[in-house]
Amino acid sequence: MFTTTIITAANRADHGSLLDNLFVLRHRIFVECLKWTLPMARNGREIDQFDDARATYVVVSDDQFAVRTSIRLHDTSEPTLLTGVFAHLVDGRLPSSPRIWEGTRMLVNPDAGPDGGRSLTEMLHSCVEYGIRATCQKPES
C-alpha cells in the first residue's frame, strides 16, 4: 500500500520525517550513486537552494514512510533550477508564470523493485492533479 503526500510550505512541519527520508534518499541517488557534485549536500542529505518555502514535493511512500518516488515542483514565476542554473540549455525565452511548473529531483527508489513503476505512475498522476488544482487557483501573470 502506498500513500501519496503533497508537501507545501503550509504543511511542511507536519511531514518532517518524510522530508528527511526524502533528502537522505536524494543524497544516496544523486551524490553517492550518480556522483553529482552538489556543494550544498552534507550530513548525508541532498538539499539545495531550491528546497525553499516555494517548493512543493509530491512523495509516494510505503507504510513505513520509506520514499518510493518523489519530485520537487516550483512554479516558474520566480527563479527555478532551470532559470538559475541551467538557462544555457534553453534557446530563447525561459518560461515564467505561476501557471507553468518545473519538476526537478525526480527519483525512484532503487530498492522499490517491481513496484517502482506503479509508484512512479501514482506520483505522476498526483503531480497532474496537484498542478491542475494549484494552477486554477493562481492568476496568470
N, C-alpha and C positions, 0 to 999 in steps of 0.2 A: 504494500500500500504506500502510495506517495502522497505527499502534501505539497501544494504549491503555495508559496508565500510571496507576497508583493511587499517589499520593504521600502518605505519612503521616509523622508525626514519626520513625518508625523508619527510614525510607529517604530522608528529605528531603535529606540530604547527598549522596546518590548522584545526585540529579536537579537540581543547582544550575542548570545551563544551561537546562534545560527550564522550570524555575520562573521564571528571569529572563526568558525569552522570553514566558512567560505574563503576567508583570507588565507588560512593555512593551506587549503587545497589549491588556491591560486598560486601560492608560493611553490608548492610541490610541482605543479604542472609547468608554470611559466619560468620559474627560476631553476629548479632542480632538473626537470626533465628536458625542457626546451632550451635551457641555458641562456635565456634572455638576460641582458644586463639591465636591471631595473634598480636604479640608485636608491629609491625610497623603500625597497624591500628590506625588512630587517626583523629580527626576532622570530623568524620562521613564518612571517606573514607578508603577503604581497599587497600593499596598499599604495596608491599613488594620489597625486593631486586632484584627480577626478573622482575620488571616493569622498566627495564632499556632500554638503547638505542637499544639493540638487540631484544627487544620484538616486536612481530607483533600481532596486535589484529584484529580479524575478528568479526565485530559487525553488527548485524541486528537491525535496529531501525525503528520506525514509523516516520510519517511526523513531529512530534513534538520533534524529537531526543530522545524519550524515548527508552531505550535499551530493546529489546525483548529477544535476545540471544547473547551470546558472548563466545569467547575462546581466550586465550593468547597462542601464539606459540613461540617457540625458536628452532633453530637448535641445535643439541647436540654436536657441535664441541667445545663448551665452557661450563662451569658449568650451570646446569639447576636445577630445583626444585628436580628432581629425583636424580641426582648425588650429589647435595649439601645438601639435607635434608632427602631424603628417600632411600638412597643407600642400607640400611639394608633390604629393601623389595625385593631386587633382588638377586637371586643366580647367581653367575658367573660375567662375564664382562659386564659392562654397555655400552650401545650404545654411540658412539662418532663419529659423522660425520656431515658435513654440509648438507648431503642429508637425514638425519634422523631427524624428527621433534618431539618435545614434545608439547603436548597440555595440558594446565592447566587452572584452574579457569573457566572451562566451566560452563555456567549458562543459565537458562531460567527464565525470569522474572515471578514471581508467579502471577502477575497481567495480564499476557498475555492471560489467558483464553484459549478458543479453538484454537486460532491462535498460541499458543506456539509451538505446534508440527510442524506447517507449517514453522514458522520462524526458528526453530531448523533444520529442513531439509534444508532450504535455507542456513543457516550458515555452516552446514557440507559440503554441495555441494561446497560452496565458499572456504572452507578450502582445499578441494581436488584440486580444480582448482589452487588456490594460491600455494599450495605445489608442484604441477607439474611444474608450471611456474618457481618458485624460485629454485627448485632442478635442473632443466635443465640448469640454469644459473650458478650453483656453481660447481666447480671441486670437484671430490672425494678426500678426504684427505688420 
